[in-house]
């Protein structure tokens, strides 16, 4: 029984885990409003772990999210992006990863 549990944890669990995108560095290069969703791109960044659905390499967030003000302010000021993490899903738009958190640096 113990071996079955170990098998499930180490072999099967990763199969069901979603890729959670990572983007480090760069600047927000474009901001687009689509209905009640804000979509943004980052240029000059390094990415890893992006889900297959994020074909445009963009991130998306609902317009009522507190992230919107941070994203727009960073875009307008040209500040650098420290880290961005995605949720591993594309529920806001079919081709942009849902935003989990964003860090803006000086």
KOLGU-4560 file (N, C-alpha, C; in nm, 3 decimals, padded with zeros to 5 digits):
<recs>
<n_xx: 00.082 n_yy: -00.119 n_zz: 00.000 ca_xx: 00.000 ca_yy: 00.000 ca_zz: 00.000 c_xx: 00.087 c_yy: 00.126 c_zz: 00.000 mol: A seq: 1 type: UNK>
<n_xx: 00.192 n_yy: 00.122 n_zz: 00.080 ca_xx: 00.281 ca_yy: 00.237 ca_zz: 00.088 c_xx: 00.346 c_yy: 00.264 c_zz: -00.048 mol: A seq: 2 type: UNK>
<n_xx: 00.382 n_yy: 00.156 n_zz: -00.118 ca_xx: 00.444 ca_yy: 00.172 ca_zz: -00.250 c_xx: 00.345 c_yy: 00.233 c_zz: -00.349 mol: A seq: 3 type: UNK>
<n_xx: 00.218 n_yy: 00.197 n_zz: -00.339 ca_xx: 00.116 ca_yy: 00.254 ca_zz: -00.428 c_xx: 00.101 c_yy: 00.404 c_zz: -00.404 mol: A seq: 4 type: UNK>
<n_xx: 00.102 n_yy: 00.445 n_zz: -00.280 ca_xx: 00.090 ca_yy: 00.587 ca_zz: -00.247 c_xx: 00.210 c_yy: 00.664 c_zz: -00.300 mol: A seq: 5 type: UNK>
<n_xx: 00.328 n_yy: 00.610 n_zz: -00.283 ca_xx: 00.449 ca_yy: 00.675 ca_zz: -00.331 c_xx: 00.445 c_yy: 00.686 c_zz: -00.484 mol: A seq: 6 type: UNK>
<n_xx: 00.398 n_yy: 00.583 n_zz: -00.551 ca_xx: 00.385 ca_yy: 00.585 ca_zz: -00.696 c_xx: 00.290 c_yy: 00.697 c_zz: -00.739 mol: A seq: 7 type: UNK>
<n_xx: 00.179 n_yy: 00.707 n_zz: -00.672 ca_xx: 00.079 ca_yy: 00.809 ca_zz: -00.706 c_xx: 00.136 c_yy: 00.950 c_zz: -00.686 mol: A seq: 8 type: UNK>
<n_xx: 00.209 n_yy: 00.971 n_zz: -00.579 ca_xx: 00.262 ca_yy: 01.103 ca_zz: -00.549 c_xx: 00.371 c_yy: 01.144 c_zz: -00.647 mol: A seq: 9 type: UNK>
<n_xx: 00.465 n_yy: 01.056 n_zz: -00.673 ca_xx: 00.581 ca_yy: 01.094 ca_zz: -00.752 c_xx: 00.567 c_yy: 01.071 c_zz: -00.903 mol: A seq: 10 type: UNK>
<n_xx: 00.477 n_yy: 00.987 n_zz: -00.943 ca_xx: 00.462 ca_yy: 00.960 ca_zz: -01.086 c_xx: 00.335 c_yy: 01.020 c_zz: -01.143 mol: A seq: 11 type: UNK>
<n_xx: 00.223 n_yy: 00.999 n_zz: -01.079 ca_xx: 00.097 ca_yy: 01.046 ca_zz: -01.134 c_xx: 00.068 c_yy: 01.194 c_zz: -01.107 mol: A seq: 12 type: UNK>
<n_xx: 00.103 n_yy: 01.243 n_zz: -00.992 ca_xx: 00.072 ca_yy: 01.381 ca_zz: -00.957 c_xx: 00.131 c_yy: 01.482 c_zz: -01.056 mol: A seq: 13 type: UNK>
<n_xx: 00.256 n_yy: 01.469 n_zz: -01.098 ca_xx: 00.309 ca_yy: 01.566 ca_zz: -01.194 c_xx: 00.236 c_yy: 01.565 c_zz: -01.328 mol: A seq: 14 type: UNK>
<n_xx: 00.174 n_yy: 01.455 n_zz: -01.363 ca_xx: 00.101 ca_yy: 01.448 ca_zz: -01.489 c_xx: -00.021 c_yy: 01.539 c_zz: -01.489 mol: A seq: 15 type: UNK>
<n_xx: -00.077 n_yy: 01.563 n_zz: -01.372 ca_xx: -00.197 ca_yy: 01.645 ca_zz: -01.360 c_xx: -00.167 c_yy: 01.789 c_zz: -01.323 mol: A seq: 16 type: UNK>
<n_xx: -00.043 n_yy: 01.821 n_zz: -01.293 ca_xx: -00.005 ca_yy: 01.957 ca_zz: -01.256 c_xx: 00.004 c_yy: 02.043 c_zz: -01.381 mol: A seq: 17 type: UNK>
<n_xx: -00.042 n_yy: 02.167 n_zz: -01.371 ca_xx: -00.034 ca_yy: 02.259 ca_zz: -01.483 c_xx: 00.099 c_yy: 02.331 c_zz: -01.478 mol: A seq: 18 type: UNK>
<n_xx: 00.150 n_yy: 02.363 n_zz: -01.598 ca_xx: 00.271 ca_yy: 02.444 ca_zz: -01.605 c_xx: 00.235 c_yy: 02.585 c_zz: -01.559 mol: A seq: 19 type: UNK>
<n_xx: 00.315 n_yy: 02.639 n_zz: -01.471 ca_xx: 00.294 ca_yy: 02.776 ca_zz: -01.426 c_xx: 00.405 c_yy: 02.861 c_zz: -01.483 mol: A seq: 20 type: UNK>
<n_xx: 00.367 n_yy: 02.956 n_zz: -01.567 ca_xx: 00.464 ca_yy: 03.037 ca_zz: -01.639 c_xx: 00.546 c_yy: 03.128 c_zz: -01.549 mol: A seq: 21 type: UNK>
<n_xx: 00.671 n_yy: 03.147 n_zz: -01.590 ca_xx: 00.763 ca_yy: 03.234 ca_zz: -01.521 c_xx: 00.821 c_yy: 03.329 c_zz: -01.624 mol: A seq: 22 type: UNK>
<n_xx: 00.824 n_yy: 03.457 n_zz: -01.592 ca_xx: 00.886 ca_yy: 03.557 ca_zz: -01.676 c_xx: 00.970 c_yy: 03.646 c_zz: -01.586 mol: A seq: 23 type: UNK>
<n_xx: 01.098 n_yy: 03.659 n_zz: -01.619 ca_xx: 01.189 ca_yy: 03.741 ca_zz: -01.538 c_xx: 01.252 c_yy: 03.850 c_zz: -01.623 mol: A seq: 24 type: UNK>
<n_xx: 01.250 n_yy: 03.972 n_zz: -01.572 ca_xx: 01.313 ca_yy: 04.084 ca_zz: -01.639 c_xx: 01.228 c_yy: 04.143 c_zz: -01.751 mol: A seq: 25 type: UNK>
<n_xx: 01.285 n_yy: 04.242 n_zz: -01.816 ca_xx: 01.219 ca_yy: 04.306 ca_zz: -01.929 c_xx: 01.131 c_yy: 04.423 c_zz: -01.887 mol: A seq: 26 type: UNK>
<n_xx: 01.055 n_yy: 04.470 n_zz: -01.985 ca_xx: 00.962 ca_yy: 04.581 ca_zz: -01.963 c_xx: 00.829 c_yy: 04.547 c_zz: -02.030 mol: A seq: 27 type: UNK>
<n_xx: 00.723 n_yy: 04.603 n_zz: -01.978 ca_xx: 00.592 ca_yy: 04.584 ca_zz: -02.041 c_xx: 00.592 c_yy: 04.663 c_zz: -02.171 mol: A seq: 28 type: UNK>
<n_xx: 00.578 n_yy: 04.592 n_zz: -02.282 ca_xx: 00.591 ca_yy: 04.656 ca_zz: -02.413 c_xx: 00.457 c_yy: 04.687 c_zz: -02.478 mol: A seq: 29 type: UNK>
<n_xx: 00.351 n_yy: 04.622 n_zz: -02.434 ca_xx: 00.219 ca_yy: 04.655 ca_zz: -02.489 c_xx: 00.111 c_yy: 04.621 c_zz: -02.387 mol: A seq: 30 type: UNK>
<n_xx: 00.005 n_yy: 04.699 n_zz: -02.392 ca_xx: -00.112 ca_yy: 04.678 ca_zz: -02.306 c_xx: -00.235 c_yy: 04.686 c_zz: -02.396 mol: A seq: 31 type: UNK>
<n_xx: -00.322 n_yy: 04.587 n_zz: -02.386 ca_xx: -00.441 ca_yy: 04.581 ca_zz: -02.469 c_xx: -00.562 c_yy: 04.555 c_zz: -02.381 mol: A seq: 32 type: UNK>
<n_xx: -00.670 n_yy: 04.624 n_zz: -02.409 ca_xx: -00.796 ca_yy: 04.601 ca_zz: -02.339 c_xx: -00.888 c_yy: 04.523 c_zz: -02.432 mol: A seq: 33 type: UNK>
<n_xx: -00.938 n_yy: 04.411 n_zz: -02.385 ca_xx: -01.029 ca_yy: 04.327 ca_zz: -02.462 c_xx: -01.150 c_yy: 04.295 c_zz: -02.375 mol: A seq: 34 type: UNK>
<n_xx: -01.260 n_yy: 04.367 n_zz: -02.394 ca_xx: -01.375 ca_yy: 04.350 ca_zz: -02.306 c_xx: -01.337 c_yy: 04.392 c_zz: -02.166 mol: A seq: 35 type: UNK>
<n_xx: -01.358 n_yy: 04.305 n_zz: -02.067 ca_xx: -01.316 ca_yy: 04.338 ca_zz: -01.930 c_xx: -01.186 c_yy: 04.271 c_zz: -01.893 mol: A seq: 36 type: UNK>
<n_xx: -01.100 n_yy: 04.245 n_zz: -01.991 ca_xx: -00.971 ca_yy: 04.180 ca_zz: -01.966 c_xx: -00.859 c_yy: 04.272 c_zz: -02.014 mol: A seq: 37 type: UNK>
<n_xx: -00.753 n_yy: 04.282 n_zz: -01.933 ca_xx: -00.632 ca_yy: 04.354 ca_zz: -01.972 c_xx: -00.528 c_yy: 04.251 c_zz: -02.011 mol: A seq: 38 type: UNK>
<n_xx: -00.472 n_yy: 04.267 n_zz: -02.130 ca_xx: -00.370 ca_yy: 04.175 ca_zz: -02.181 c_xx: -00.241 c_yy: 04.255 c_zz: -02.196 mol: A seq: 39 type: UNK>
<n_xx: -00.127 n_yy: 04.197 n_zz: -02.156 ca_xx: -00.002 ca_yy: 04.270 ca_zz: -02.170 c_xx: 00.112 c_yy: 04.178 c_zz: -02.211 mol: A seq: 40 type: UNK>
<n_xx: 00.209 n_yy: 04.239 n_zz: -02.281 ca_xx: 00.328 ca_yy: 04.169 ca_zz: -02.328 c_xx: 00.450 c_yy: 04.226 c_zz: -02.258 mol: A seq: 41 type: UNK>
<n_xx: 00.551 n_yy: 04.143 n_zz: -02.244 ca_xx: 00.677 ca_yy: 04.184 ca_zz: -02.184 c_xx: 00.787 c_yy: 04.156 c_zz: -02.285 mol: A seq: 42 type: UNK>
<n_xx: 00.874 n_yy: 04.254 n_zz: -02.309 ca_xx: 00.987 ca_yy: 04.231 ca_zz: -02.400 c_xx: 01.118 c_yy: 04.237 c_zz: -02.322 mol: A seq: 43 type: UNK>
<n_xx: 01.218 n_yy: 04.167 n_zz: -02.373 ca_xx: 01.349 ca_yy: 04.163 ca_zz: -02.306 c_xx: 01.351 c_yy: 04.075 c_zz: -02.184 mol: A seq: 44 type: UNK>
<n_xx: 01.260 n_yy: 03.980 n_zz: -02.175 ca_xx: 01.249 ca_yy: 03.894 ca_zz: -02.058 c_xx: 01.296 c_yy: 03.752 c_zz: -02.089 mol: A seq: 45 type: UNK>
<n_xx: 01.313 n_yy: 03.672 n_zz: -01.985 ca_xx: 01.342 ca_yy: 03.530 ca_zz: -01.997 c_xx: 01.221 c_yy: 03.455 c_zz: -01.945 mol: A seq: 46 type: UNK>
<n_xx: 01.173 n_yy: 03.358 n_zz: -02.024 ca_xx: 01.053 ca_yy: 03.284 ca_zz: -01.987 c_xx: 01.083 c_yy: 03.136 c_zz: -01.970 mol: A seq: 47 type: UNK>
<n_xx: 01.001 n_yy: 03.074 n_zz: -01.887 ca_xx: 01.007 ca_yy: 02.928 ca_zz: -01.872 c_xx: 00.873 c_yy: 02.880 c_zz: -01.818 mol: A seq: 48 type: UNK>
<n_xx: 00.842 n_yy: 02.756 n_zz: -01.846 ca_xx: 00.724 ca_yy: 02.692 ca_zz: -01.789 c_xx: 00.590 c_yy: 02.745 c_zz: -01.835 mol: A seq: 49 type: UNK>
<n_xx: 00.588 n_yy: 02.817 n_zz: -01.945 ca_xx: 00.460 ca_yy: 02.872 ca_zz: -01.991 c_xx: 00.371 c_yy: 02.758 c_zz: -02.042 mol: A seq: 50 type: UNK>
<n_xx: 00.242 n_yy: 02.765 n_zz: -02.015 ca_xx: 00.151 ca_yy: 02.660 ca_zz: -02.061 c_xx: 00.134 c_yy: 02.664 c_zz: -02.213 mol: A seq: 51 type: UNK>
<n_xx: 00.096 n_yy: 02.554 n_zz: -02.269 ca_xx: 00.080 ca_yy: 02.543 ca_zz: -02.415 c_xx: -00.024 c_yy: 02.641 c_zz: -02.469 mol: A seq: 52 type: UNK>
<n_xx: -00.122 n_yy: 02.677 n_zz: -02.387 ca_xx: -00.228 ca_yy: 02.768 ca_zz: -02.434 c_xx: -00.177 c_yy: 02.910 c_zz: -02.453 mol: A seq: 53 type: UNK>
<n_xx: -00.067 n_yy: 02.948 n_zz: -02.391 ca_xx: -00.014 ca_yy: 03.086 ca_zz: -02.399 c_xx: 00.067 c_yy: 03.105 c_zz: -02.526 mol: A seq: 54 type: UNK>
<n_xx: 00.003 n_yy: 03.087 n_zz: -02.640 ca_xx: 00.072 ca_yy: 03.092 ca_zz: -02.769 c_xx: 00.122 c_yy: 03.231 c_zz: -02.805 mol: A seq: 55 type: UNK>
<n_xx: 00.065 n_yy: 03.336 n_zz: -02.748 ca_xx: 00.106 ca_yy: 03.473 ca_zz: -02.779 c_xx: 00.215 c_yy: 03.523 c_zz: -02.685 mol: A seq: 56 type: UNK>
<n_xx: 00.248 n_yy: 03.444 n_zz: -02.583 ca_xx: 00.347 ca_yy: 03.481 ca_zz: -02.481 c_xx: 00.301 c_yy: 03.602 c_zz: -02.399 mol: A seq: 57 type: UNK>
<n_xx: 00.170 n_yy: 03.630 n_zz: -02.397 ca_xx: 00.116 ca_yy: 03.741 ca_zz: -02.320 c_xx: 00.056 c_yy: 03.689 c_zz: -02.189 mol: A seq: 58 type: UNK>
<n_xx: 00.031 n_yy: 03.783 n_zz: -02.098 ca_xx: -00.041 ca_yy: 03.754 ca_zz: -01.974 c_xx: -00.173 c_yy: 03.829 c_zz: -01.977 mol: A seq: 59 type: UNK>
<n_xx: -00.273 n_yy: 03.779 n_zz: -01.906 ca_xx: -00.405 ca_yy: 03.842 ca_zz: -01.902 c_xx: -00.455 c_yy: 03.850 c_zz: -01.758 mol: A seq: 60 type: UNK>
<n_xx: -00.531 n_yy: 03.955 n_zz: -01.731 ca_xx: -00.588 ca_yy: 03.975 ca_zz: -01.598 c_xx: -00.725 c_yy: 04.042 c_zz: -01.615 mol: A seq: 61 type: UNK>
<n_xx: -00.817 n_yy: 04.009 n_zz: -01.527 ca_xx: -00.951 ca_yy: 04.070 ca_zz: -01.533 c_xx: -00.940 c_yy: 04.218 c_zz: -01.501 mol: A seq: 62 type: UNK>
<n_xx: -01.019 n_yy: 04.298 n_zz: -01.566 ca_xx: -01.014 ca_yy: 04.442 ca_zz: -01.550 c_xx: -01.040 c_yy: 04.493 c_zz: -01.410 mol: A seq: 63 type: UNK>
<n_xx: -01.106 n_yy: 04.414 n_zz: -01.326 ca_xx: -01.134 ca_yy: 04.457 ca_zz: -01.189 c_xx: -01.021 c_yy: 04.419 c_zz: -01.092 mol: A seq: 64 type: UNK>
<n_xx: -00.920 n_yy: 04.354 n_zz: -01.141 ca_xx: -00.808 ca_yy: 04.311 ca_zz: -01.056 c_xx: -00.723 c_yy: 04.430 c_zz: -01.012 mol: A seq: 65 type: UNK>
<n_xx: -00.666 n_yy: 04.419 n_zz: -00.893 ca_xx: -00.575 ca_yy: 04.524 ca_zz: -00.845 c_xx: -00.446 c_yy: 04.527 c_zz: -00.927 mol: A seq: 66 type: UNK>
<n_xx: -00.418 n_yy: 04.421 n_zz: -01.003 ca_xx: -00.298 ca_yy: 04.417 ca_zz: -01.088 c_xx: -00.304 c_yy: 04.521 c_zz: -01.200 mol: A seq: 67 type: UNK>
<n_xx: -00.424 n_yy: 04.558 n_zz: -01.242 ca_xx: -00.440 ca_yy: 04.648 ca_zz: -01.357 c_xx: -00.366 c_yy: 04.780 c_zz: -01.334 mol: A seq: 68 type: UNK>
<n_xx: -00.383 n_yy: 04.841 n_zz: -01.218 ca_xx: -00.317 ca_yy: 04.969 ca_zz: -01.189 c_xx: -00.166 c_yy: 04.955 c_zz: -01.191 mol: A seq: 69 type: UNK>
<n_xx: -00.114 n_yy: 04.845 n_zz: -01.139 ca_xx: 00.031 ca_yy: 04.820 ca_zz: -01.137 c_xx: 00.083 c_yy: 04.806 c_zz: -01.280 mol: A seq: 70 type: UNK>
<n_xx: 00.013 n_yy: 04.729 n_zz: -01.361 ca_xx: 00.056 ca_yy: 04.705 ca_zz: -01.499 c_xx: 00.056 c_yy: 04.835 c_zz: -01.580 mol: A seq: 71 type: UNK>
<n_xx: -00.052 n_yy: 04.911 n_zz: -01.571 ca_xx: -00.063 ca_yy: 05.035 ca_zz: -01.647 c_xx: 00.043 c_yy: 05.137 c_zz: -01.600 mol: A seq: 72 type: UNK>
<n_xx: 00.063 n_yy: 05.148 n_zz: -01.470 ca_xx: 00.164 ca_yy: 05.241 ca_zz: -01.417 c_xx: 00.304 c_yy: 05.202 c_zz: -01.463 mol: A seq: 73 type: UNK>
<n_xx: 00.335 n_yy: 05.073 n_zz: -01.461 ca_xx: 00.466 ca_yy: 05.026 ca_zz: -01.506 c_xx: 00.486 c_yy: 05.051 c_zz: -01.655 mol: A seq: 74 type: UNK>
<n_xx: 00.380 n_yy: 05.030 n_zz: -01.733 ca_xx: 00.387 ca_yy: 05.056 ca_zz: -01.877 c_xx: 00.410 c_yy: 05.204 c_zz: -01.904 mol: A seq: 75 type: UNK>
<n_xx: 00.334 n_yy: 05.290 n_zz: -01.838 ca_xx: 00.345 ca_yy: 05.435 ca_zz: -01.860 c_xx: 00.479 c_yy: 05.491 c_zz: -01.817 mol: A seq: 76 type: UNK>
<n_xx: 00.536 n_yy: 05.437 n_zz: -01.710 ca_xx: 00.663 ca_yy: 05.489 ca_zz: -01.657 c_xx: 00.785 c_yy: 05.421 c_zz: -01.718 mol: A seq: 77 type: UNK>
<n_xx: 00.765 n_yy: 05.308 n_zz: -01.784 ca_xx: 00.878 ca_yy: 05.236 ca_zz: -01.844 c_xx: 00.963 c_yy: 05.162 c_zz: -01.742 mol: A seq: 78 type: UNK>
<n_xx: 00.908 n_yy: 05.138 n_zz: -01.623 ca_xx: 00.984 ca_yy: 05.067 ca_zz: -01.519 c_xx: 01.007 c_yy: 04.922 c_zz: -01.557 mol: A seq: 79 type: UNK>
<n_xx: 01.113 n_yy: 04.864 n_zz: -01.502 ca_xx: 01.148 ca_yy: 04.725 ca_zz: -01.531 c_xx: 01.059 c_yy: 04.629 c_zz: -01.453 mol: A seq: 80 type: UNK>
<n_xx: 01.035 n_yy: 04.516 n_zz: -01.515 ca_xx: 00.960 ca_yy: 04.409 ca_zz: -01.450 c_xx: 01.062 c_yy: 04.317 c_zz: -01.383 mol: A seq: 81 type: UNK>
<n_xx: 01.038 n_yy: 04.287 n_zz: -01.255 ca_xx: 01.125 ca_yy: 04.194 ca_zz: -01.184 c_xx: 01.086 c_yy: 04.052 c_zz: -01.219 mol: A seq: 82 type: UNK>
<n_xx: 00.975 n_yy: 04.009 n_zz: -01.168 ca_xx: 00.924 ca_yy: 03.874 ca_zz: -01.194 c_xx: 00.774 c_yy: 03.878 c_zz: -01.218 mol: A seq: 83 type: UNK>
<n_xx: 00.731 n_yy: 03.789 n_zz: -01.304 ca_xx: 00.589 ca_yy: 03.770 ca_zz: -01.330 c_xx: 00.563 c_yy: 03.621 c_zz: -01.322 mol: A seq: 84 type: UNK>
<n_xx: 00.456 n_yy: 03.584 n_zz: -01.256 ca_xx: 00.418 ca_yy: 03.443 ca_zz: -01.247 c_xx: 00.276 c_yy: 03.426 c_zz: -01.296 mol: A seq: 85 type: UNK>
<n_xx: 00.255 n_yy: 03.320 n_zz: -01.371 ca_xx: 00.123 ca_yy: 03.289 ca_zz: -01.422 c_xx: 00.059 c_yy: 03.177 c_zz: -01.344 mol: A seq: 86 type: UNK>
<n_xx: -00.068 n_yy: 03.154 n_zz: -01.372 ca_xx: -00.143 ca_yy: 03.048 ca_zz: -01.305 c_xx: -00.137 c_yy: 02.915 c_zz: -01.380 mol: A seq: 87 type: UNK>
<n_xx: -00.083 n_yy: 02.917 n_zz: -01.501 ca_xx: -00.077 ca_yy: 02.794 ca_zz: -01.579 c_xx: -00.206 c_yy: 02.767 c_zz: -01.655 mol: A seq: 88 type: UNK>
<n_xx: -00.292 n_yy: 02.868 n_zz: -01.666 ca_xx: -00.420 ca_yy: 02.852 ca_zz: -01.736 c_xx: -00.443 c_yy: 02.975 c_zz: -01.823 mol: A seq: 89 type: UNK>
<n_xx: -00.536 n_yy: 02.962 n_zz: -01.915 ca_xx: -00.572 ca_yy: 03.072 ca_zz: -02.005 c_xx: -00.723 c_yy: 03.090 c_zz: -02.003 mol: A seq: 90 type: UNK>
<n_xx: -00.778 n_yy: 03.122 n_zz: -01.886 ca_xx: -00.923 ca_yy: 03.134 ca_zz: -01.873 c_xx: -00.976 c_yy: 03.273 c_zz: -01.908 mol: A seq: 91 type: UNK>
<n_xx: -00.891 n_yy: 03.376 n_zz: -01.901 ca_xx: -00.934 ca_yy: 03.511 ca_zz: -01.937 c_xx: -00.945 c_yy: 03.525 c_zz: -02.089 mol: A seq: 92 type: UNK>
<n_xx: -00.845 n_yy: 03.475 n_zz: -02.159 ca_xx: -00.843 ca_yy: 03.468 ca_zz: -02.306 c_xx: -00.783 c_yy: 03.333 c_zz: -02.342 mol: A seq: 93 type: UNK>
<n_xx: -00.812 n_yy: 03.284 n_zz: -02.460 ca_xx: -00.767 ca_yy: 03.149 ca_zz: -02.496 c_xx: -00.618 c_yy: 03.139 c_zz: -02.526 mol: A seq: 94 type: UNK>
<n_xx: -00.548 n_yy: 03.253 n_zz: -02.545 ca_xx: -00.409 ca_yy: 03.247 ca_zz: -02.587 c_xx: -00.311 c_yy: 03.326 c_zz: -02.498 mol: A seq: 95 type: UNK>
<n_xx: -00.356 n_yy: 03.372 n_zz: -02.382 ca_xx: -00.273 ca_yy: 03.449 ca_zz: -02.289 c_xx: -00.287 c_yy: 03.390 c_zz: -02.150 mol: A seq: 96 type: UNK>
<n_xx: -00.174 n_yy: 03.372 n_zz: -02.083 ca_xx: -00.176 ca_yy: 03.308 ca_zz: -01.950 c_xx: -00.234 c_yy: 03.400 c_zz: -01.843 mol: A seq: 97 type: UNK>
<n_xx: -00.316 n_yy: 03.344 n_zz: -01.757 ca_xx: -00.374 ca_yy: 03.419 ca_zz: -01.645 c_xx: -00.263 c_yy: 03.460 c_zz: -01.548 mol: A seq: 98 type: UNK>
<n_xx: -00.267 n_yy: 03.585 n_zz: -01.504 ca_xx: -00.165 ca_yy: 03.639 ca_zz: -01.415 c_xx: -00.187 c_yy: 03.597 c_zz: -01.271 mol: A seq: 99 type: UNK>
<n_xx: -00.080 n_yy: 03.553 n_zz: -01.207 ca_xx: -00.084 ca_yy: 03.521 ca_zz: -01.064 c_xx: -00.029 c_yy: 03.640 c_zz: -00.984 mol: A seq: 100 type: UNK>
<n_xx: 00.090 n_yy: 03.687 n_zz: -01.020 ca_xx: 00.147 ca_yy: 03.806 ca_zz: -00.955 c_xx: 00.252 c_yy: 03.871 c_zz: -01.043 mol: A seq: 101 type: UNK>
<n_xx: 00.279 n_yy: 03.996 n_zz: -01.014 ca_xx: 00.377 ca_yy: 04.075 ca_zz: -01.091 c_xx: 00.457 c_yy: 04.161 c_zz: -00.995 mol: A seq: 102 type: UNK>
<n_xx: 00.586 n_yy: 04.173 n_zz: -01.025 ca_xx: 00.677 ca_yy: 04.255 ca_zz: -00.944 c_xx: 00.739 c_yy: 04.361 c_zz: -01.036 mol: A seq: 103 type: UNK>
<n_xx: 00.733 n_yy: 04.487 n_zz: -00.995 ca_xx: 00.793 ca_yy: 04.596 ca_zz: -01.070 c_xx: 00.911 c_yy: 04.648 c_zz: -00.988 mol: A seq: 104 type: UNK>
<n_xx: 01.024 n_yy: 04.674 n_zz: -01.054 ca_xx: 01.143 ca_yy: 04.721 ca_zz: -00.983 c_xx: 01.189 c_yy: 04.855 c_zz: -01.040 mol: A seq: 105 type: UNK>
<n_xx: 01.273 n_yy: 04.924 n_zz: -00.966 ca_xx: 01.327 ca_yy: 05.054 ca_zz: -01.012 c_xx: 01.429 c_yy: 05.034 c_zz: -01.120 mol: A seq: 106 type: UNK>
</recs>
